[in-house]
């Protein structure tokens, strides 16, 4: 069973999110994505969650074990950061 731990965090906010996400919201992701995510956010984040979960690196990020992804609502944007726990 996969023991990779990922953290999903809202690092920036603008406007009013329909899901109520705000800066500082944080979730632990293990082998299942059991967080209630907006379908648009899920669609954007899922490929990157899988990359980090299965050992991939993000070469253009500040750290190879994390990536920041903005949601698609430019007027009510949230920026999410996925980080792989390296311990």
N, CA and C atoms as a LAMMPS dump frame, in Angstrom:
ITEM: TIMESTEP
0
ITEM: NUMBER OF ATOMS
261
ITEM: BOX BOUNDS ff ff ff
-5.0000000000000000e+02 5.0000000000000000e+02
-5.0000000000000000e+02 5.0000000000000000e+02
-5.0000000000000000e+02 5.0000000000000000e+02
ITEM: ATOMS id mol type element x y z
1 1 1 N 0.84 -1.187 0
2 1 2 C 0 0 0
3 1 3 C 0.88 1.245 0
4 2 1 N 0.487 2.263 -0.741
5 2 2 C 1.234 3.504 -0.877
6 2 3 C 1.173 4.306 0.42
7 3 1 N 2.352 4.681 0.954
8 3 2 C 2.429 5.442 2.204
9 3 3 C 2.781 6.905 1.96
10 4 1 N 2.823 7.335 0.71
11 4 2 C 3.17 8.71 0.395
12 4 3 C 2.158 9.665 1.001
13 5 1 N 2.68 10.68 1.69
14 5 2 C 1.806 11.702 2.28
15 5 3 C 1.981 13.003 1.523
16 6 1 N 0.878 13.581 1.125
17 6 2 C 0.873 14.867 0.458
18 6 3 C 0.036 15.841 1.267
19 7 1 N 0.413 17.099 1.207
20 7 2 C -0.361 18.149 1.848
21 7 3 C -0.895 19.074 0.766
22 8 1 N -2.158 19.413 0.866
23 8 2 C -2.801 20.351 -0.038
24 8 3 C -3.161 21.576 0.783
25 9 1 N -2.71 22.747 0.34
26 9 2 C -2.935 23.967 1.114
27 9 3 C -3.337 25.112 0.195
28 10 1 N -4.26 25.949 0.666
29 10 2 C -4.611 27.173 -0.047
30 10 3 C -3.605 28.235 0.395
31 11 1 N -2.797 28.728 -0.559
32 11 2 C -1.741 29.675 -0.204
33 11 3 C -2.061 31.118 -0.587
34 12 1 N -3.04 31.328 -1.458
35 12 2 C -3.472 32.682 -1.832
36 12 3 C -4.961 32.663 -2.116
37 13 1 N -5.622 33.775 -1.823
38 13 2 C -7.063 33.892 -2.07
39 13 3 C -7.38 35.259 -2.648
40 14 1 N -8.413 35.277 -3.502
41 14 2 C -8.901 36.531 -4.075
42 14 3 C -10.401 36.353 -4.295
43 15 1 N -11.198 37.307 -3.867
44 15 2 C -12.639 37.222 -4.063
45 15 3 C -13.287 36.212 -3.123
46 16 1 N -14.469 35.722 -3.528
47 16 2 C -15.24 34.79 -2.7
48 16 3 C -15.367 33.445 -3.418
49 17 1 N -14.818 32.415 -2.825
50 17 2 C -14.855 31.065 -3.389
51 17 3 C -16.221 30.434 -3.14
52 18 1 N -16.794 29.8 -4.162
53 18 2 C -18.103 29.153 -4.002
54 18 3 C -18.049 27.975 -3.032
55 19 1 N -16.853 27.403 -2.824
56 19 2 C -16.7 26.292 -1.885
57 19 3 C -16.279 26.774 -0.495
58 20 1 N -15.984 28.065 -0.379
59 20 2 C -15.598 28.619 0.919
60 20 3 C -14.132 28.414 1.27
61 21 1 N -13.304 28.013 0.324
62 21 2 C -11.88 27.844 0.607
63 21 3 C -11.266 29.203 0.927
64 22 1 N -10.341 29.215 1.894
65 22 2 C -9.665 30.448 2.249
66 22 3 C -8.188 30.175 2.492
67 23 1 N -7.388 31.222 2.43
68 23 2 C -5.956 31.087 2.65
69 23 3 C -5.71 30.401 3.99
70 24 1 N -4.841 29.41 3.977
71 24 2 C -4.51 28.666 5.195
72 24 3 C -5.226 27.335 5.314
73 25 1 N -6.324 27.137 4.563
74 25 2 C -6.989 25.825 4.592
75 25 3 C -5.974 24.771 4.156
76 26 1 N -5.964 23.642 4.859
77 26 2 C -4.942 22.63 4.615
78 26 3 C -5.536 21.239 4.826
79 27 1 N -5.165 20.318 3.955
80 27 2 C -5.631 18.944 4.036
81 27 3 C -4.468 17.985 3.826
82 28 1 N -4.493 16.87 4.523
83 28 2 C -3.529 15.79 4.31
84 28 3 C -4.132 14.824 3.302
85 29 1 N -3.356 14.445 2.315
86 29 2 C -3.81 13.485 1.306
87 29 3 C -2.961 12.24 1.442
88 30 1 N -3.606 11.079 1.595
89 30 2 C -2.846 9.828 1.623
90 30 3 C -3.164 9.059 0.351
91 31 1 N -3.336 7.776 0.427
92 31 2 C -3.568 6.989 -0.792
93 31 3 C -4.93 7.26 -1.429
94 32 1 N -5.809 7.945 -0.713
95 32 2 C -7.121 8.307 -1.25
96 32 3 C -7.3 9.809 -1.132
97 33 1 N -7.914 10.413 -2.122
98 33 2 C -8.201 11.839 -2.053
99 33 3 C -9.594 11.959 -1.448
100 34 1 N -9.636 12.049 -0.123
101 34 2 C -10.902 12.049 0.598
102 34 3 C -11.29 13.456 1.041
103 35 1 N -10.891 14.437 0.26
104 35 2 C -11.198 15.828 0.548
105 35 3 C -12.299 16.253 -0.406
106 36 1 N -13.279 16.976 0.106
107 36 2 C -14.34 17.463 -0.771
108 36 3 C -13.802 18.642 -1.572
109 37 1 N -13.461 18.391 -2.813
110 37 2 C -12.908 19.426 -3.685
111 37 3 C -13.915 19.824 -4.751
112 38 1 N -13.88 21.087 -5.099
113 38 2 C -14.619 21.589 -6.252
114 38 3 C -14.184 20.761 -7.46
115 39 1 N -15.093 20.412 -8.335
116 39 2 C -14.742 19.561 -9.475
117 39 3 C -13.694 20.205 -10.381
118 40 1 N -13.716 21.53 -10.508
119 40 2 C -12.711 22.213 -11.327
120 40 3 C -11.325 22.083 -10.701
121 41 1 N -11.257 22.251 -9.401
122 41 2 C -9.983 22.146 -8.685
123 41 3 C -9.472 20.706 -8.745
124 42 1 N -10.354 19.756 -8.539
125 42 2 C -9.961 18.348 -8.61
126 42 3 C -9.353 18.035 -9.978
127 43 1 N -9.988 18.502 -11.025
128 43 2 C -9.515 18.264 -12.394
129 43 3 C -8.113 18.831 -12.602
130 44 1 N -7.855 20.019 -12.05
131 44 2 C -6.548 20.662 -12.191
132 44 3 C -5.459 20.002 -11.338
133 45 1 N -5.817 19.589 -10.128
134 45 2 C -4.822 19.08 -9.181
135 45 3 C -4.495 17.605 -9.35
136 46 1 N -5.454 16.804 -9.779
137 46 2 C -5.272 15.35 -9.803
138 46 3 C -4.004 14.887 -10.53
139 47 1 N -3.704 15.394 -11.734
140 47 2 C -2.481 14.92 -12.408
141 47 3 C -1.218 15.201 -11.589
142 48 1 N -1.157 16.348 -10.936
143 48 2 C 0.027 16.71 -10.151
144 48 3 C 0.109 15.91 -8.857
145 49 1 N -1.033 15.59 -8.282
146 49 2 C -1.054 14.712 -7.104
147 49 3 C -0.454 13.366 -7.477
148 50 1 N -0.84 12.842 -8.635
149 50 2 C -0.322 11.549 -9.079
150 50 3 C 1.181 11.621 -9.384
151 51 1 N 1.635 12.695 -10.011
152 51 2 C 3.072 12.847 -10.292
153 51 3 C 3.871 12.768 -8.996
154 52 1 N 3.485 13.553 -7.994
155 52 2 C 4.212 13.568 -6.724
156 52 3 C 4.062 12.247 -5.97
157 53 1 N 2.873 11.68 -6
158 53 2 C 2.622 10.428 -5.279
159 53 3 C 3.511 9.287 -5.792
160 54 1 N 3.759 9.263 -7.104
161 54 2 C 4.508 8.156 -7.687
162 54 3 C 5.972 8.491 -7.981
163 55 1 N 6.504 9.48 -7.261
164 55 2 C 7.935 9.74 -7.295
165 55 3 C 8.417 10.758 -8.303
166 56 1 N 7.515 11.373 -9.028
167 56 2 C 7.923 12.389 -9.989
168 56 3 C 8.387 13.659 -9.294
169 57 1 N 9.104 14.473 -10.02
170 57 2 C 9.614 15.746 -9.517
171 57 3 C 9.044 16.878 -10.358
172 58 1 N 8.978 18.058 -9.775
173 58 2 C 8.518 19.253 -10.469
174 58 3 C 9.742 20.153 -10.666
175 59 1 N 10.417 20.062 -11.812
176 59 2 C 11.7 20.75 -11.983
177 59 3 C 11.621 22.27 -12.004
178 60 1 N 10.468 22.858 -12.315
179 60 2 C 10.375 24.31 -12.407
180 60 3 C 9.807 24.936 -11.135
181 61 1 N 9.47 24.142 -10.139
182 61 2 C 8.938 24.674 -8.894
183 61 3 C 10.033 25.197 -7.981
184 62 1 N 9.632 25.885 -6.918
185 62 2 C 10.599 26.353 -5.93
186 62 3 C 11.304 25.169 -5.285
187 63 1 N 10.543 24.101 -5.084
188 63 2 C 11.082 22.845 -4.571
189 63 3 C 10.585 21.749 -5.502
190 64 1 N 11.392 20.726 -5.721
191 64 2 C 10.986 19.645 -6.625
192 64 3 C 9.855 18.794 -6.053
193 65 1 N 9.573 18.951 -4.762
194 65 2 C 8.541 18.14 -4.135
195 65 3 C 7.236 18.915 -3.935
196 66 1 N 7.069 20.048 -4.63
197 66 2 C 5.825 20.801 -4.494
198 66 3 C 5.507 21.566 -5.773
199 67 1 N 4.243 21.932 -5.889
200 67 2 C 3.789 22.724 -7.038
201 67 3 C 2.612 23.579 -6.595
202 68 1 N 2.506 24.756 -7.175
203 68 2 C 1.365 25.645 -6.935
204 68 3 C 0.52 25.716 -8.202
205 69 1 N -0.779 25.568 -8.011
206 69 2 C -1.725 25.55 -9.124
207 69 3 C -2.872 26.51 -8.795
208 70 1 N -3.175 27.48 -9.676
209 70 2 C -4.322 28.356 -9.451
210 70 3 C -5.609 27.718 -9.972
211 71 1 N -6.72 28.015 -9.316
212 71 2 C -8.003 27.556 -9.852
213 71 3 C -8.344 28.385 -11.082
214 72 1 N -9.389 28.038 -11.771
215 72 2 C -9.694 28.676 -13.05
216 72 3 C -10.592 29.912 -12.937
217 73 1 N -11.083 30.211 -11.759
218 73 2 C -11.962 31.372 -11.569
219 73 3 C -11.098 32.597 -11.283
220 74 1 N -10.789 33.378 -12.312
221 74 2 C -9.851 34.491 -12.153
222 74 3 C -10.36 35.59 -11.215
223 75 1 N -11.678 35.73 -11.062
224 75 2 C -12.221 36.763 -10.17
225 75 3 C -12.279 36.307 -8.721
226 76 1 N -12.332 35.019 -8.493
227 76 2 C -12.428 34.444 -7.146
228 76 3 C -11.365 33.366 -6.966
229 77 1 N -10.166 33.668 -7.393
230 77 2 C -9.098 32.675 -7.485
231 77 3 C -8.563 32.226 -6.13
232 78 1 N -8.232 30.96 -6.097
233 78 2 C -7.484 30.354 -5.002
234 78 3 C -6.257 29.726 -5.633
235 79 1 N -5.12 29.83 -4.948
236 79 2 C -3.914 29.152 -5.399
237 79 3 C -3.656 28.029 -4.414
238 80 1 N -3.564 26.81 -4.936
239 80 2 C -3.352 25.616 -4.125
240 80 3 C -1.899 25.182 -4.261
241 81 1 N -1.343 24.707 -3.153
242 81 2 C 0.004 24.146 -3.18
243 81 3 C -0.073 22.692 -2.737
244 82 1 N 0.504 21.815 -3.529
245 82 2 C 0.617 20.388 -3.184
246 82 3 C 2.063 20.158 -2.82
247 83 1 N 2.303 19.589 -1.651
248 83 2 C 3.662 19.307 -1.193
249 83 3 C 3.777 17.854 -0.772
250 84 1 N 4.829 17.214 -1.211
251 84 2 C 5.113 15.823 -0.818
252 84 3 C 5.969 15.846 0.434
253 85 1 N 5.545 15.098 1.442
254 85 2 C 6.321 14.97 2.675
255 85 3 C 7.515 14.069 2.386
256 86 1 N 8.705 14.605 2.522
257 86 2 C 9.916 13.866 2.18
258 86 3 C 10.446 13.025 3.343
259 87 1 N 9.771 12.991 4.47
260 87 2 C 10.285 12.209 5.609
261 87 3 C 9.989 10.739 5.492
